[in-house]
Amino acid sequence: MSSDATIIGAGLAGCEAAWQLAIRGFSVTLVDMKPAHRTPAHQLDTAAELVCSNSLRGSALFSAAGLLKAELRQAGSLLLSVADETAVPAGNALAVDRHRFSNEVQRRLLAHPRITWRTERVAQLPPEAPLIVATGPLTDGRFLETLLGDDSAFSYYDAIAPLVAADSIDWTRVYRKDRYEDDLESAAYVNCPFEKDAYYAFVDALLAADKTPLHAFEDPVFFEGCLPVEEMARRGKDTLAHGPLKPVGLVDPRTGKRPFAVAQLRQEDAAQTAFNIVGFQTRLTQKAQQEVFRMIPGLENAVFERHGQVHRNTFIDAPRLLDPQLRLRQHPHIRIAGQLSGVEGYVESMASGLLSGLSLACELRHNTTMPLPPPQTALGGIARHTQQAVPNYQPSNIVWAMIETPQRNKRQIGKRDFRKQCAERAVGLIADWQQSVNQLAPLAPGH
Ligand SMILES: Cc1cc2nc3c(=O)[nH]c(=O)nc-3n(C[C@H](O)[C@H](O)[C@H](O)COP(=O)(O)OP(=O)(O)OC[C@H]3O[C@@H](n4cnc5c(N)ncnc54)[C@H](O)[C@@H]3O)c2cc1C
């Protein structure tokens, strides 16, 4: 018997969409090519894999990323609740143990009686309607052609940071401390302090190192929020010292001095067997990574559990191709969700999955459209972003500029407090919005 909905891609967006439909009483077939086939970036056999960093970014409510997470919690996101359950210490950010996160999402989905998992690398669109396509930024070009015909998809390059084994770090050369925090005991970050000469020697080596070649005809366009470390170094010898290697708030407790620059490591898993080098996404060859990154103080004998990589990241021209309910204008039974629709980031992909699942649930239950989340909310900002008809549509992380806020009286309230106020209001608005969605597509008894 066919399901009420088929979802292609059990990544962050697809899993969230499947859950939202299933708990509202709809049967879902969730199709993924893993573990039989994988994109070049995916390594795990399980669903909802975080391909690079294990961080879902800042938690503070005054940050747009923190607000989006708070709204997702309010809206009943499965993935955010599993992220909270599988969190590892990461200072003011929410970071997860990626194995536990992925395993737990998969376990919850497989345990749901209305979700059927199918392993298949989809080449042709299945005849079943309706459909949510959430195949992610590494979607195969031929599959995209099947989906969009000759219509254009765009791309840029995204890179992955390396992971090093904890027992290969020289713990005598590094120190634990979170930026601006004095509590060293519970610090989530490990700091590798550079002296001035060592820093400049490192930057020189980075600039001279071999890079993985891209196709000759491709002029690489990188996502500004995730630039390869060597690309940042190319912009100026001090760029890294003011960027991912900035030492402010990281006085070395052993010397009482602030190092010239600091490379930070963040724990990757709950057992602390591996650490990722924060901000060190790269397209250096594996050999060059071993040579150059071992110049980082404390990493002289680092064993690389995963090397950095660079990947093409594909997205569609959403404002032209999608309607506000994320349906393809040409084929309204197909919705596109996640990074492929032009949102950027793990949490944004979860949010897009949630919106697509709820939108389809409203359509299936009452043949009606989902009310869009209010523009004063981060979820509303995500929904509006994919509708912004601009000449050069680009993916974006959630930022405050996407969220409608009143004019701030600078003399009366500081920026942080103002944003916190706006955020608190936004979470309340999402509670009301969720109620109206639940009236259209109620939760199934016992879910
Ligand atoms: C190299 C790289 C690094 C990134 N690093 C970060 C980061 O550090 N932080 C961050 O916030 N964001 C990062 N992103 C961006 C983005 O947040 C993630 O890619 C995110 O996983 C996107 O979620 P998604 O659900 O859209 O796609 P994905 O999570 O990629 O899920 C897509 C799923 O579809 C499946 N699939 C694909 N094609 C088919 C097919 N034909 N048939 C069946 N199944 C298929 C795949 O196996 C996969 O499970 C990165 C992206 C890339 C490419």
The ligand as an SDF file (V2000), in Angstrom:
LIG
                    3D

 53 58  0  0  0  0  0  0  0  0999 V2000
   30.7790   19.9340    2.7370 C   0  0  0  0  0  0  0  0  0  0  0  0
   29.7120   20.5600    3.5430 C   0  0  0  0  0  0  0  0  0  0  0  0
   29.9740   20.9680    4.8460 C   0  0  0  0  0  0  0  0  0  0  0  0
   28.9610   21.5830    5.5970 C   0  0  0  0  0  0  0  0  0  0  0  0
   29.2380   21.9590    6.8760 N   0  0  0  0  0  0  0  0  0  0  0  0
   28.2830   22.5420    7.6220 C   0  0  0  0  0  0  0  0  0  0  0  0
   28.5580   22.9290    8.9800 C   0  0  0  0  0  0  0  0  0  0  0  0
   29.6380   22.7320    9.4910 O   0  0  0  0  0  0  0  0  0  0  0  0
   27.5570   23.5450    9.6850 N   0  0  0  0  0  0  0  0  0  0  0  0
   26.3380   23.7740    9.1540 C   0  0  0  0  0  0  0  0  0  0  0  0
   25.4600   24.3300    9.8490 O   0  0  0  0  0  0  0  0  0  0  0  0
   26.0500   23.4080    7.8760 N   0  0  0  0  0  0  0  0  0  0  0  0
   26.9830   22.7960    7.0930 C   0  0  0  0  0  0  0  0  0  0  0  0
   26.7160   22.4160    5.8030 N   0  0  0  0  0  0  0  0  0  0  0  0
   25.4520   22.7980    5.1920 C   0  0  0  0  0  0  0  0  0  0  0  0
   24.1720   22.0300    5.5660 C   0  0  0  0  0  0  0  0  0  0  0  0
   23.7280   22.4800    6.7810 O   0  0  0  0  0  0  0  0  0  0  0  0
   24.2490   20.5430    5.5860 C   0  0  0  0  0  0  0  0  0  0  0  0
   24.6380   20.1030    4.3230 O   0  0  0  0  0  0  0  0  0  0  0  0
   22.8840   19.8980    5.9910 C   0  0  0  0  0  0  0  0  0  0  0  0
   23.1120   18.5390    6.2580 O   0  0  0  0  0  0  0  0  0  0  0  0
   21.8080   20.0340    4.9490 C   0  0  0  0  0  0  0  0  0  0  0  0
   20.6490   19.3080    5.3430 O   0  0  0  0  0  0  0  0  0  0  0  0
   19.7060   18.6350    4.2640 P   0  0  0  0  0  0  0  0  0  0  0  0
   18.6750   17.8720    5.0010 O   0  0  0  0  0  0  0  0  0  0  0  0
   19.2660   19.6460    3.2870 O   0  0  0  0  0  0  0  0  0  0  0  0
   20.6510   17.6080    3.4620 O   0  0  0  0  0  0  0  0  0  0  0  0
   21.4950   16.3830    4.0060 P   0  0  0  0  0  0  0  0  0  0  0  0
   21.5810   16.4150    5.4690 O   0  0  0  0  0  0  0  0  0  0  0  0
   22.7260   16.3500    3.1910 O   0  0  0  0  0  0  0  0  0  0  0  0
   20.5940   15.1170    3.6270 O   0  0  0  0  0  0  0  0  0  0  0  0
   20.4000   14.6940    2.3210 C   0  0  0  0  0  0  0  0  0  0  0  0
   20.1230   13.1980    2.3340 C   0  0  0  0  0  0  0  0  0  0  0  0
   19.6650   12.8160    1.0460 O   0  0  0  0  0  0  0  0  0  0  0  0
   20.2520   11.5910    0.6560 C   0  0  0  0  0  0  0  0  0  0  0  0
   20.2390   11.5510   -0.8040 N   0  0  0  0  0  0  0  0  0  0  0  0
   20.8650   12.4030   -1.6550 C   0  0  0  0  0  0  0  0  0  0  0  0
   20.5680   12.0820   -2.9220 N   0  0  0  0  0  0  0  0  0  0  0  0
   19.7450   11.0090   -2.8820 C   0  0  0  0  0  0  0  0  0  0  0  0
   19.0860   10.2250   -3.8870 C   0  0  0  0  0  0  0  0  0  0  0  0
   19.2270   10.4670   -5.1660 N   0  0  0  0  0  0  0  0  0  0  0  0
   18.3190    9.1880   -3.4880 N   0  0  0  0  0  0  0  0  0  0  0  0
   18.1510    8.9220   -2.1570 C   0  0  0  0  0  0  0  0  0  0  0  0
   18.7410    9.6280   -1.1850 N   0  0  0  0  0  0  0  0  0  0  0  0
   19.5200   10.6700   -1.5350 C   0  0  0  0  0  0  0  0  0  0  0  0
   21.6310   11.6360    1.2940 C   0  0  0  0  0  0  0  0  0  0  0  0
   22.1420   10.3310    1.4790 O   0  0  0  0  0  0  0  0  0  0  0  0
   21.3700   12.3570    2.6030 C   0  0  0  0  0  0  0  0  0  0  0  0
   21.1080   11.4550    3.6700 O   0  0  0  0  0  0  0  0  0  0  0  0
   27.6830   21.7740    5.0360 C   0  0  0  0  0  0  0  0  0  0  0  0
   27.4270   21.3500    3.7350 C   0  0  0  0  0  0  0  0  0  0  0  0
   28.4310   20.7450    3.0010 C   0  0  0  0  0  0  0  0  0  0  0  0
   28.1310   20.2750    1.6050 C   0  0  0  0  0  0  0  0  0  0  0  0
  1  2  1  0
  2  3  1  0
  2 52  2  0
  3  4  2  0
  4  5  1  0
  4 50  1  0
  5  6  2  0
  6  7  1  0
  6 13  1  0
  7  8  2  0
  7  9  1  0
  9 10  1  0
 10 11  2  0
 10 12  1  0
 12 13  2  0
 13 14  1  0
 14 15  1  0
 14 50  1  0
 15 16  1  0
 16 17  1  0
 16 18  1  0
 18 19  1  0
 18 20  1  0
 20 21  1  0
 20 22  1  0
 22 23  1  0
 23 24  1  0
 24 25  2  0
 24 26  1  0
 24 27  1  0
 27 28  1  0
 28 29  2  0
 28 30  1  0
 28 31  1  0
 31 32  1  0
 32 33  1  0
 33 34  1  0
 33 48  1  0
 34 35  1  0
 35 36  1  0
 35 46  1  0
 36 37  1  0
 36 45  1  0
 37 38  2  0
 38 39  1  0
 39 40  1  0
 39 45  2  0
 40 41  1  0
 40 42  2  0
 42 43  1  0
 43 44  2  0
 44 45  1  0
 46 47  1  0
 46 48  1  0
 48 49  1  0
 50 51  2  0
 51 52  1  0
 52 53  1  0
M  END
$$$$
